[in-house]
């Protein structure tokens, strides 16, 4: 089957999680099974594995790849509600992985509306079943709310956030990603190597999908899903995600006898030069690993 997505830090994930034959595996963001395939090739324990994704495209791929009678269980839900469901069922695992990045197919398919590089509708939903879209935010939210999300989730300066929000409100409605990106471009006086719409699109995507909220609510659930001695690996792609993961792991591992986790990586693992040549999107990826105590 054709590879649709190059998993980042693949060798580092396998080396860090140290899968062994027979171990159980939970992938909270399975996507197109890049990491899952490598780990399951070692554990060979497909029936005890659970692959989670809220993207219907990814779920259809996973269902086609793995036979439901012989393969892993596949959950079409976000990772937070999947974690709650698994806890309610009393499930625990030896290995857990969460890759919080956007997959290549999401970025490359213009119809998904994630990227301004490909013209598409202002959508950005990872789960097409939800109602909130980027179009709703861009065309109906107040200028004040736009400024707030650009500052908080796009980490844009207050001045630039206000300028972009004002320009959007003045020129809306917008129907496509490129229309919005062009407006942000025209509002920018100083332009560097990175397109000025990059952070605004990040802020919109995070807001549409409640990405940080789901991460924040999921992190405290991880120890309840891990067997003693089990390992969890988390991949982040920007400072907002990584800050949440870093602070949670540090707190959960610094409570003395009450600690639930032990840090395996004191500093995050990043991609080697060889991987960056093949997969430039790995340049911002950070992997943190902890063990259940």
Backbone bond lengths (Angstrom), bond angles and torsions (degrees), N, CA, C in turn:
res aa  C-N    CA-C-N  psi(-1)  N-CA   C-N-CA  omega(-1)  CA-C   N-CA-C  phi
1 X - - - 1.467 - - 1.519 109.46 -
2 X 1.322 117.91 138.18 1.453 122.96 -176.21 1.521 111.64 -61.85
3 X 1.354 116.18 138.55 1.449 121.18 177.06 1.517 109.53 -79.81
4 X 1.329 117.08 120.19 1.450 121.40 -177.88 1.511 112.83 -96.42
5 X 1.330 116.14 -18.95 1.457 119.74 -173.21 1.521 109.16 -147.38
6 X 1.335 116.58 130.44 1.458 120.70 177.14 1.523 108.91 -88.89
7 X 1.329 118.48 112.15 1.461 120.51 -178.84 1.521 111.03 -67.17
8 X 1.307 117.20 135.14 1.452 120.78 -179.37 1.526 110.76 -80.79
9 X 1.320 115.38 150.86 1.468 122.21 174.91 1.528 111.86 51.15
10 X 1.315 117.14 38.80 1.470 120.52 -174.72 1.520 112.04 -62.19
11 X 1.321 117.49 -50.86 1.467 119.45 -178.72 1.523 110.79 -65.52
12 X 1.333 116.77 -34.54 1.461 120.57 179.25 1.530 111.47 -68.71
13 X 1.331 116.86 -37.34 1.459 120.70 177.45 1.524 110.66 -64.34
14 X 1.318 116.48 -46.64 1.468 120.40 -179.52 1.524 110.22 -63.68
15 X 1.334 116.61 -43.83 1.470 120.27 -179.75 1.529 110.73 -65.94
16 X 1.332 117.17 -36.80 1.456 120.58 -177.07 1.517 113.54 -76.75
17 X 1.333 117.17 -39.80 1.466 120.14 179.75 1.519 112.21 -79.22
18 X 1.321 116.54 -22.15 1.469 122.45 177.53 1.530 112.54 50.07
19 X 1.323 118.24 57.35 1.472 120.24 -179.93 1.524 111.69 -62.18
20 X 1.335 115.16 146.66 1.462 121.39 178.64 1.527 108.86 -129.69
21 X 1.322 117.20 153.41 1.471 120.13 179.24 1.523 111.84 -52.55
22 X 1.324 115.75 132.53 1.457 121.36 177.09 1.505 115.70 91.60
23 X 1.323 118.03 -11.90 1.460 119.32 -177.80 1.530 111.43 -73.25
24 X 1.331 115.23 152.16 1.464 121.40 179.67 1.519 109.54 -91.66
25 X 1.350 115.83 146.60 1.463 121.24 -172.15 1.518 111.30 -133.58
26 X 1.329 116.52 134.70 1.455 123.38 174.38 1.517 108.64 -122.08
27 X 1.321 116.33 120.88 1.461 121.46 175.43 1.524 107.07 -110.16
28 X 1.319 116.20 110.06 1.458 121.03 -174.95 1.518 113.48 -79.37
29 X 1.308 117.03 -12.45 1.470 122.42 178.35 1.528 107.90 -141.66
30 X 1.304 116.72 64.74 1.468 121.56 -167.90 1.518 113.74 -64.61
31 X 1.333 118.00 -31.85 1.457 120.00 178.67 1.516 112.41 55.77
32 X 1.319 115.38 -123.10 1.466 120.85 -177.81 1.529 111.84 -104.36
33 X 1.329 114.94 29.10 1.476 124.01 168.94 1.513 114.97 64.97
34 X 1.318 117.66 21.44 1.464 119.00 179.00 1.516 112.89 -59.78
35 X 1.337 116.57 -53.41 1.461 120.25 178.27 1.530 110.72 -72.74
36 X 1.325 116.12 -42.10 1.464 120.62 -176.93 1.519 112.00 -59.02
37 X 1.311 116.66 -41.99 1.458 120.13 -178.68 1.518 111.43 -61.00
38 X 1.345 116.45 -42.11 1.465 120.72 -179.23 1.525 111.54 -67.99
39 X 1.323 116.99 -40.17 1.463 120.32 -178.53 1.530 111.20 -73.03
40 X 1.321 116.06 -43.55 1.469 119.43 179.56 1.524 112.14 -67.20
41 X 1.320 116.97 -24.83 1.460 120.01 175.98 1.522 111.03 -64.92
42 X 1.345 115.95 -23.98 1.464 121.03 178.06 1.526 110.49 -91.78
43 X 1.326 117.11 -48.80 1.469 119.14 -176.00 1.525 112.22 -70.60
44 X 1.329 117.27 -34.38 1.476 123.86 -176.53 1.524 111.56 56.29
45 X 1.320 116.23 16.95 1.469 120.98 -178.58 1.530 108.12 -105.68
46 X 1.310 116.20 75.01 1.456 120.88 -175.63 1.528 112.28 -72.67
47 X 1.302 117.04 -36.13 1.465 119.87 -174.41 1.524 113.06 -69.27
48 X 1.323 117.28 -24.04 1.465 120.15 178.87 1.522 112.31 -95.64
49 X 1.335 116.55 1.96 1.462 120.72 -178.50 1.521 111.01 -90.52
50 X 1.339 115.70 148.34 1.465 122.14 175.84 1.522 107.95 -129.61
51 X 1.326 115.86 127.08 1.459 121.83 178.52 1.523 108.26 -113.62
52 X 1.329 116.03 125.40 1.459 122.53 -174.42 1.525 110.36 -115.63
53 X 1.334 116.44 138.30 1.460 120.56 168.53 1.518 109.03 -162.09
54 X 1.327 116.43 146.26 1.465 119.30 178.77 1.517 112.72 -99.40
55 X 1.324 116.33 -1.47 1.463 121.95 179.38 1.525 109.54 -89.84
56 X 1.325 117.31 119.43 1.461 120.39 -176.35 1.530 112.30 -62.66
57 X 1.331 117.81 -30.51 1.458 120.84 178.19 1.529 109.55 -64.10
58 X 1.339 115.83 -45.14 1.456 120.40 179.86 1.527 110.95 -66.38
59 X 1.324 116.62 -41.34 1.467 120.46 -179.51 1.521 111.01 -62.22
60 X 1.315 117.00 -42.95 1.464 120.39 178.29 1.526 110.57 -62.56
61 X 1.324 115.97 -38.85 1.467 120.04 177.38 1.531 110.41 -63.14
62 X 1.321 116.40 -46.07 1.464 120.92 -179.08 1.526 111.64 -63.18
63 X 1.327 116.65 -41.22 1.466 120.79 -179.99 1.523 111.13 -65.96
64 X 1.341 116.30 -34.22 1.458 119.56 177.79 1.522 111.52 -74.69
65 X 1.300 115.89 -31.17 1.470 120.57 -176.99 1.524 112.17 -76.37
66 X 1.331 115.78 -39.44 1.456 119.78 -175.04 1.529 110.77 -115.22
67 X 1.294 116.50 129.48 1.458 121.65 175.66 1.517 109.11 -66.26
68 X 1.328 116.69 131.02 1.458 120.34 -178.43 1.524 112.84 -64.88
69 X 1.323 117.47 -25.70 1.458 119.97 -179.75 1.519 112.25 -79.99
70 X 1.316 116.88 -27.01 1.461 120.89 -176.24 1.523 113.24 -117.93
71 X 1.318 116.30 -18.39 1.450 119.69 -173.21 1.512 113.83 -93.50
72 X 1.319 116.71 -171.91 1.465 121.23 -179.52 1.519 111.96 -72.17
73 X 1.334 115.49 161.14 1.455 120.64 173.61 1.529 108.52 -74.07
74 X 1.318 117.11 138.07 1.460 121.75 -177.93 1.522 109.00 -118.86
75 X 1.324 116.15 125.82 1.456 121.77 -179.08 1.523 110.13 -112.71
76 X 1.326 116.16 125.02 1.469 121.63 177.62 1.525 108.62 -96.53
77 X 1.331 115.52 76.98 1.457 122.38 179.75 1.519 108.00 -153.23
78 X 1.325 117.42 166.09 1.457 119.15 173.69 1.529 108.97 -71.18
79 X 1.335 115.86 162.28 1.468 119.32 -172.68 1.522 113.12 -67.94
80 X 1.328 118.82 -27.44 1.459 120.17 179.28 1.526 111.05 -69.02
81 X 1.319 117.38 -51.86 1.459 120.06 -179.17 1.529 111.33 -69.20
82 X 1.327 117.22 -29.00 1.465 119.93 174.58 1.524 110.19 -66.47
83 X 1.329 116.90 -41.34 1.467 121.04 178.90 1.530 109.98 -62.18
84 X 1.335 116.60 -43.95 1.463 120.10 178.06 1.525 111.06 -60.72
85 X 1.327 116.27 -43.48 1.460 121.23 -179.45 1.519 111.21 -61.84
86 X 1.321 116.06 -43.54 1.468 120.25 -178.63 1.523 111.43 -68.06
87 X 1.327 116.73 -37.05 1.466 120.29 177.49 1.521 110.36 -64.94
88 X 1.328 116.44 -42.24 1.463 120.71 178.49 1.522 111.41 -61.20
89 X 1.333 115.91 -30.92 1.472 120.84 179.63 1.525 111.86 -86.09
90 X 1.337 116.97 -1.06 1.456 120.81 178.47 1.521 114.16 75.27
91 X 1.317 117.22 21.89 1.464 120.47 -177.67 1.521 111.09 -82.39
92 X 1.321 116.43 139.61 1.462 122.74 172.64 1.521 108.71 -136.49
93 X 1.348 115.34 159.69 1.457 120.13 -172.56 1.526 111.20 -138.54
94 X 1.320 114.32 157.71 1.464 120.31 176.34 1.526 111.37 -85.71
95 X 1.318 115.98 -27.86 1.460 121.41 -176.24 1.524 109.54 -136.34
96 X 1.327 116.41 133.72 1.463 121.25 176.15 1.527 108.45 -133.29
97 X 1.323 115.85 138.23 1.460 120.79 176.46 1.527 109.49 -133.33
98 X 1.322 115.52 139.96 1.467 121.45 172.80 1.521 108.08 -135.96
99 X 1.320 116.45 120.29 1.463 123.22 177.25 1.526 106.76 -111.03
100 X 1.323 116.80 106.72 1.458 120.71 -172.05 1.525 113.94 -86.05
101 X 1.317 117.88 11.62 1.452 120.50 179.89 1.518 113.08 -81.53
102 X 1.333 115.26 164.99 1.459 121.96 173.85 1.516 107.43 -85.22
103 X 1.326 118.12 134.96 1.462 121.17 -177.23 1.520 111.62 -75.84
104 X 1.310 115.74 157.08 1.463 121.17 179.33 1.522 112.78 -56.73
105 X 1.352 119.86 -44.69 1.462 119.23 178.15 1.522 113.38 -59.71
106 X 1.329 117.27 -35.13 1.458 119.85 177.72 1.527 110.59 -64.20
107 X 1.323 115.74 -41.24 1.458 120.14 -179.25 1.528 112.17 -74.19
108 X 1.317 116.07 -38.45 1.466 120.49 -171.36 1.520 114.24 -82.85
109 X 1.332 117.12 -23.76 1.460 119.43 178.96 1.524 109.93 -85.13
110 X 1.333 116.01 111.04 1.453 120.07 -177.78 1.506 112.94 -56.98
111 X 1.323 117.61 -32.37 1.471 121.83 -176.97 1.521 112.50 -65.81
112 X 1.341 117.60 -17.21 1.462 119.79 178.98 1.530 111.92 -81.17
113 X 1.342 116.88 -21.72 1.460 120.51 175.01 1.508 115.45 74.05
114 X 1.339 118.22 20.67 1.464 120.87 -179.61 1.518 112.45 -84.95
115 X 1.315 117.35 -28.87 1.457 121.21 -170.91 1.524 111.48 -123.03
116 X 1.320 115.80 143.83 1.461 120.08 176.33 1.523 111.63 -86.65
117 X 1.323 116.90 -2.23 1.462 120.40 177.41 1.520 111.46 -74.42
118 X 1.330 115.98 -23.98 1.460 121.77 178.07 1.527 108.77 -124.38
119 X 1.313 116.68 125.91 1.455 120.20 -178.50 1.524 111.03 -64.23
120 X 1.312 115.81 132.16 1.461 120.62 178.63 1.504 110.19 -165.94
121 X 1.317 117.63 174.80 1.469 121.57 178.98 1.520 110.53 -69.03
122 X 1.308 116.41 155.78 1.461 121.02 177.51 1.523 108.80 -79.31
123 X 1.329 114.98 82.92 1.462 121.20 -175.06 1.524 110.57 -109.71
124 X 1.318 117.25 -80.78 1.471 125.22 176.67 1.516 114.59 71.95
125 X 1.327 118.57 11.46 1.463 119.62 177.97 1.524 110.79 -79.10
126 X 1.316 116.95 127.79 1.459 120.20 172.04 1.524 109.91 -75.53
127 X 1.311 115.97 -30.88 1.462 121.63 176.39 1.524 107.32 -116.48
128 X 1.322 116.26 109.32 1.460 121.32 -175.31 1.526 112.32 -66.86
129 X 1.335 117.81 -9.32 1.455 121.28 -179.64 1.530 112.38 -79.03
130 X 1.319 117.70 -17.41 1.457 119.60 -179.38 1.531 110.03 -81.14
131 X 1.325 116.73 159.68 1.456 121.43 -175.04 1.526 113.45 -88.12
132 X 1.324 118.46 -40.28 1.462 121.37 -174.60 1.523 111.31 -67.02
133 X 1.329 116.14 128.58 1.468 122.61 176.98 1.524 109.18 -125.20
134 X 1.330 115.60 168.43 1.461 120.07 175.61 1.522 110.72 -64.07
135 X 1.326 117.48 -32.28 1.456 121.55 178.46 1.526 111.04 -61.09
136 X 1.329 116.47 -42.04 1.466 121.24 178.48 1.529 110.22 -59.43
137 X 1.321 116.31 -44.41 1.462 121.27 -177.88 1.522 110.99 -67.67
138 X 1.332 115.97 -50.68 1.462 121.27 -175.57 1.528 112.00 -64.48
139 X 1.312 116.77 -39.82 1.466 120.04 -172.13 1.525 115.48 -94.94
140 X 1.341 117.48 -15.29 1.463 118.51 -174.44 1.528 114.68 -125.76
141 X 1.315 117.85 -23.59 1.457 118.57 -178.04 1.528 110.39 -72.63
142 X 1.316 116.19 153.59 1.464 121.42 -178.27 1.526 110.78 -70.61
143 X 1.321 114.87 160.04 1.467 120.27 177.58 1.530 110.93 -59.10
144 X 1.315 116.21 -38.87 1.469 120.54 179.88 1.520 111.50 -61.49
145 X 1.338 116.88 -44.50 1.466 120.05 -179.45 1.528 111.14 -67.30
146 X 1.319 116.89 -36.66 1.469 119.84 176.97 1.524 110.59 -62.93
147 X 1.316 116.38 -43.31 1.470 120.34 177.87 1.526 110.01 -58.80
148 X 1.320 116.50 -42.89 1.466 121.21 -177.31 1.527 111.84 -62.69
149 X 1.348 117.58 -45.40 1.466 118.19 -177.97 1.522 111.43 -72.91
150 X 1.340 117.91 -31.91 1.458 120.23 178.10 1.530 110.29 -66.30
151 X 1.311 116.32 -38.86 1.469 120.18 178.88 1.524 111.09 -71.93
152 X 1.344 116.19 -47.12 1.470 119.91 -173.48 1.515 113.12 -76.35
153 X 1.318 117.81 -45.73 1.457 120.44 -173.80 1.527 113.98 -101.86
154 X 1.328 117.04 -19.56 1.465 119.80 176.52 1.512 111.52 -100.07
155 X 1.349 116.30 -8.76 1.466 122.63 -178.30 1.529 110.93 51.65
156 X 1.327 114.73 39.91 1.454 121.73 177.02 1.529 109.21 -89.16
157 X 1.306 117.38 151.72 1.461 120.84 179.67 1.526 109.57 -64.97
158 X 1.334 117.70 152.04 1.463 120.52 179.68 1.531 112.77 -54.83
159 X 1.329 116.09 -42.79 1.454 119.83 -178.79 1.515 112.80 -64.15
160 X 1.323 116.29 -45.10 1.467 120.28 -179.63 1.519 110.80 -68.98
161 X 1.331 116.66 -37.75 1.465 120.87 178.19 1.517 110.82 -60.36
162 X 1.325 115.88 -45.40 1.468 119.56 -179.81 1.525 110.91 -65.04
163 X 1.323 116.71 -40.17 1.465 120.50 -178.47 1.525 111.02 -65.17
164 X 1.334 116.22 -45.06 1.462 120.48 -179.69 1.524 110.58 -66.31
165 X 1.330 117.29 -44.69 1.463 120.94 179.88 1.520 111.35 -61.53
166 X 1.321 116.13 -41.82 1.468 120.37 179.86 1.526 110.70 -63.94
167 X 1.332 116.10 -40.78 1.466 120.71 -179.98 1.527 110.92 -66.48
168 X 1.322 116.32 -39.29 1.469 120.95 179.27 1.527 110.44 -63.98
169 X 1.319 116.61 -48.31 1.461 120.57 -179.38 1.524 111.01 -62.06
170 X 1.327 116.12 -37.83 1.464 120.73 -178.64 1.526 112.41 -68.46
171 X 1.351 117.62 -35.62 1.460 121.18 -172.44 1.531 114.58 -104.09
172 X 1.309 118.56 -2.40 1.459 119.17 -179.04 1.519 111.15 -71.55
173 X 1.347 117.35 155.45 1.472 127.20 18.46 1.525 113.92 -86.09
174 X 1.335 114.09 153.78 1.464 122.94 174.20 1.522 107.98 -113.27
175 X 1.319 115.59 145.14 1.456 120.68 -179.07 1.524 113.42 -118.69
176 X 1.326 117.56 -24.88 1.466 120.00 -176.82 1.522 111.42 -128.65
177 X 1.321 114.37 161.97 1.464 121.26 178.93 1.523 111.38 -63.61
178 X 1.313 117.26 -40.36 1.461 120.10 -177.44 1.526 111.85 -70.64
179 X 1.329 117.68 -33.58 1.466 120.21 175.04 1.524 110.08 -59.67
180 X 1.324 116.19 -45.55 1.460 120.88 -179.41 1.522 110.68 -66.35
181 X 1.331 116.81 -45.04 1.458 120.97 -178.82 1.524 111.24 -62.11
182 X 1.317 117.16 -40.05 1.469 120.80 179.63 1.520 111.41 -64.60
183 X 1.325 116.63 -36.81 1.463 120.52 178.28 1.525 110.93 -66.87
184 X 1.336 116.21 -41.77 1.471 120.03 177.89 1.524 109.83 -65.65
185 X 1.320 116.48 -39.12 1.478 121.25 177.98 1.527 110.32 -60.11
186 X 1.327 116.20 -44.92 1.467 120.18 -177.44 1.521 112.30 -68.46
187 X 1.343 116.26 -21.42 1.464 120.23 179.98 1.522 112.17 -86.03
188 X 1.319 116.81 -3.08 1.462 121.74 -174.77 1.515 111.14 -104.15
189 X 1.314 115.71 127.13 1.467 120.49 178.28 1.517 111.46 -88.43
190 X 1.321 115.87 -44.34 1.468 120.55 -179.91 1.514 109.43 -101.54
191 X 1.314 116.72 121.05 1.460 120.83 -176.77 1.522 109.94 -121.22
192 X 1.311 115.92 124.16 1.451 120.97 177.82 1.514 111.02 -98.79
193 X 1.321 115.85 -156.92 1.468 120.25 -179.52 1.528 111.55 -71.97
194 X 1.319 116.16 -29.17 1.463 120.52 -179.51 1.526 109.24 -89.94
195 X 1.320 116.66 131.70 1.463 121.28 179.73 1.532 109.56 -58.13
196 X 1.331 118.12 133.24 1.470 120.28 -177.28 1.525 114.38 -61.88
197 X 1.335 117.59 -15.64 1.469 119.96 179.10 1.525 112.52 -83.69
198 X 1.323 117.28 -9.48 1.468 120.72 -174.82 1.523 111.97 -55.72
199 X 1.315 117.35 -50.53 1.466 120.93 -176.66 1.530 112.03 -71.29
200 X 1.323 116.47 -33.53 1.461 119.20 177.45 1.520 110.64 -65.41
201 X 1.341 116.47 -41.41 1.464 120.24 178.04 1.524 110.73 -66.73
202 X 1.325 116.84 -36.82 1.462 120.08 176.18 1.520 110.33 -60.83
203 X 1.325 116.02 -44.49 1.463 120.50 -179.37 1.524 111.49 -63.03
204 X 1.315 116.60 -41.48 1.464 120.55 179.20 1.525 110.81 -64.90
205 X 1.332 116.24 -44.40 1.472 120.31 -179.05 1.527 111.26 -63.11
206 X 1.320 116.64 -43.96 1.466 120.58 179.23 1.521 110.62 -61.69
207 X 1.332 116.55 -40.89 1.456 121.39 -179.03 1.523 111.33 -67.97
208 X 1.328 116.29 -46.97 1.469 120.82 -179.20 1.518 110.87 -56.92
209 X 1.318 116.74 -43.18 1.467 121.26 -172.45 1.532 114.07 -100.26
210 X 1.331 117.02 4.92 1.470 121.32 -179.86 1.526 110.55 49.13
211 X 1.319 115.96 43.80 1.464 120.67 -172.03 1.523 113.51 -61.42
212 X 1.315 117.09 -48.10 1.462 119.27 -177.30 1.527 111.60 -70.74
213 X 1.325 116.06 -36.02 1.463 119.25 178.05 1.518 111.63 -62.91
214 X 1.333 116.87 -42.25 1.461 120.73 179.27 1.524 111.34 -66.12
215 X 1.320 116.40 -39.77 1.473 119.81 178.25 1.522 110.26 -63.45
216 X 1.324 115.74 -47.62 1.464 120.78 -177.46 1.529 111.55 -60.53
217 X 1.326 116.93 -36.88 1.464 120.14 -179.91 1.521 112.88 -79.90
218 X 1.318 116.86 -23.95 1.464 120.55 -177.15 1.522 113.03 -83.98
219 X 1.306 117.81 -36.89 1.467 121.32 -174.63 1.532 113.43 -52.22
220 X 1.341 120.33 -46.50 1.474 119.55 -179.48 1.522 113.80 -66.85
221 X 1.336 117.59 -13.83 1.466 120.98 -179.69 1.531 112.19 -84.04
222 X 1.319 116.68 -18.98 1.468 119.98 -172.15 1.531 113.85 -59.00
223 X 1.350 119.97 -44.18 1.464 118.39 179.11 1.525 113.25 -58.98
224 X 1.331 117.22 -31.12 1.468 120.81 -179.78 1.528 111.34 -72.47
225 X 1.318 116.81 -16.56 1.466 121.16 179.40 1.527 112.36 -98.16
226 X 1.338 116.52 -7.83 1.462 120.45 -175.75 1.531 111.82 -101.76
227 X 1.317 115.44 136.39 1.462 120.28 169.85 1.522 108.87 -71.81
228 X 1.299 117.60 158.58 1.452 121.26 176.96 1.527 109.03 -59.96
229 X 1.317 115.78 130.39 1.463 120.13 -177.17 1.519 113.06 84.98
230 X 1.343 116.53 -5.53 1.457 120.18 178.71 1.515 111.71 -72.65
231 X 1.329 115.63 157.23 1.466 120.14 -176.76 1.525 111.53 -118.33
232 X 1.344 114.14 145.29 1.456 120.51 175.99 1.524 108.74 -124.51
233 X 1.329 115.75 133.70 1.450 122.00 176.39 1.515 109.54 -118.35
234 X 1.326 116.43 136.07 1.462 121.01 -179.91 1.521 109.39 -129.95
235 X 1.331 115.77 128.44 1.462 122.20 178.89 1.518 108.49 -108.97
236 X 1.326 116.01 127.70 1.467 121.35 176.86 1.527 109.16 -120.70
237 X 1.345 115.00 164.02 1.463 119.36 -175.86 1.520 114.60 -128.34
238 X 1.310 117.90 -9.01 1.461 118.32 174.04 1.520 108.98 -146.93
239 X 1.320 115.86 166.16 1.462 121.58 -169.83 1.522 113.42 -61.61
240 X 1.326 117.76 -32.11 1.460 119.98 -178.47 1.526 110.94 -64.37
241 X 1.340 116.36 -44.79 1.470 120.44 177.28 1.515 110.24 -66.13
242 X 1.332 115.73 -49.27 1.460 120.01 -174.00 1.521 111.69 -63.06
243 X 1.316 116.71 -34.47 1.466 119.68 179.08 1.523 110.87 -62.96
244 X 1.340 116.87 -42.01 1.458 120.66 178.49 1.528 111.23 -62.46
245 X 1.343 115.97 -45.28 1.459 121.09 -178.06 1.527 110.57 -67.37
246 X 1.320 116.12 -45.97 1.462 121.02 -179.93 1.522 111.69 -58.55
247 X 1.337 116.36 -47.92 1.460 120.08 -177.78 1.521 111.66 -67.28
248 X 1.348 116.67 -38.72 1.466 118.57 179.35 1.525 110.65 -65.32
249 X 1.330 116.95 -48.51 1.466 119.88 -177.98 1.529 111.47 -62.85
250 X 1.314 116.12 -38.36 1.463 119.32 179.35 1.520 110.98 -65.13
251 X 1.338 116.27 -42.68 1.464 119.94 179.71 1.523 111.44 -68.12
252 X 1.333 117.09 -43.36 1.466 120.90 -176.95 1.520 112.77 -69.69
253 X 1.334 116.56 -15.96 1.469 119.83 -178.42 1.526 112.84 -108.75
254 X 1.335 116.95 5.87 1.467 119.44 -174.85 1.523 112.71 -120.63
255 X 1.330 115.99 27.04 1.465 120.23 -177.80 1.521 112.68 -104.79
256 X 1.315 116.27 19.91 1.455 119.70 179.14 1.513 112.23 63.82
257 X 1.339 116.74 -128.99 1.460 121.55 -179.02 1.533 112.32 -65.16
258 X 1.326 116.80 -19.23 1.457 120.58 -179.02 1.528 112.85 -93.20
259 X 1.322 117.40 1.32 1.460 120.66 -179.77 1.523 110.66 -62.87
260 X 1.322 115.67 137.18 1.461 121.02 177.81 1.523 111.70 -94.36
261 X 1.324 116.50 -22.93 1.457 121.14 -176.86 1.520 111.25 -129.09
262 X 1.317 115.02 155.77 1.458 122.65 171.46 1.523 107.13 -122.47
263 X 1.330 115.97 127.14 1.454 119.25 -179.09 1.522 111.12 -69.41
264 X 1.318 116.13 130.99 1.461 121.61 174.44 1.525 109.50 -96.15
265 X 1.321 116.18 -35.76 1.460 121.45 178.17 1.523 109.03 -109.04
266 X 1.325 117.14 112.29 1.460 120.66 177.70 1.527 110.06 -70.71
267 X 1.326 115.49 -34.74 1.463 121.87 175.70 1.522 107.55 -124.13
268 X 1.325 118.19 152.17 1.463 119.71 -178.21 1.528 112.42 -66.37
269 X 1.318 114.86 147.18 1.463 121.65 176.05 1.521 107.95 -88.10
270 X 1.332 116.47 133.57 1.466 121.08 179.50 1.528 110.05 -120.67
271 X 1.319 116.22 169.55 1.461 121.53 -175.16 1.525 112.30 -71.94
272 X 1.336 115.06 145.10 1.461 121.49 174.83 1.524 109.45 -79.20
273 X 1.319 115.86 163.20 1.470 121.07 -178.11 1.523 111.64 -58.72
274 X 1.340 116.50 -35.80 1.460 120.26 -178.46 1.526 111.19 -61.51
275 X 1.334 116.51 -40.07 1.462 119.51 179.87 1.519 111.04 -70.56
276 X 1.328 116.89 -37.25 1.462 120.45 -177.86 1.518 111.85 -63.54
277 X 1.322 116.60 -30.45 1.466 120.49 177.78 1.523 109.78 -65.91
278 X 1.336 116.07 -40.97 1.466 121.50 -177.63 1.528 111.21 -81.62
279 X 1.326 116.46 -38.12 1.467 121.61 -173.52 1.528 110.03 -135.43
280 X 1.335 118.12 83.79 1.468 121.52 -177.91 1.529 113.70 -57.95
281 X 1.333 117.85 -24.18 1.461 120.40 -178.72 1.530 112.16 -68.07
282 X 1.337 116.37 -10.13 1.467 119.96 179.61 1.521 112.25 -81.91
283 X 1.328 117.43 -4.60 1.466 119.60 -172.44 1.528 113.57 -62.13
284 X 1.328 117.58 -28.57 1.467 119.58 -178.87 1.521 113.06 -102.16
285 X 1.327 117.86 3.29 1.465 121.02 -176.70 1.529 111.76 -73.89
286 X 1.337 115.31 138.55 1.459 121.59 175.98 1.519 109.05 -131.54
287 X 1.309 116.26 132.39 1.466 122.27 -179.41 1.525 109.69 -112.16
288 X 1.330 115.86 126.70 1.462 122.19 174.10 1.524 108.76 -120.98
289 X 1.322 116.56 139.38 1.466 121.90 -176.08 1.524 110.07 -130.02
290 X 1.325 115.52 138.69 1.461 121.38 177.40 1.521 109.45 -137.92
291 X 1.322 115.90 161.42 1.470 121.91 -178.49 1.512 110.08 -123.07
292 X 1.325 116.22 140.97 1.465 121.69 178.30 1.518 109.63 -74.47
293 X 1.324 116.35 131.46 1.469 120.06 -179.73 1.534 109.49 -110.79
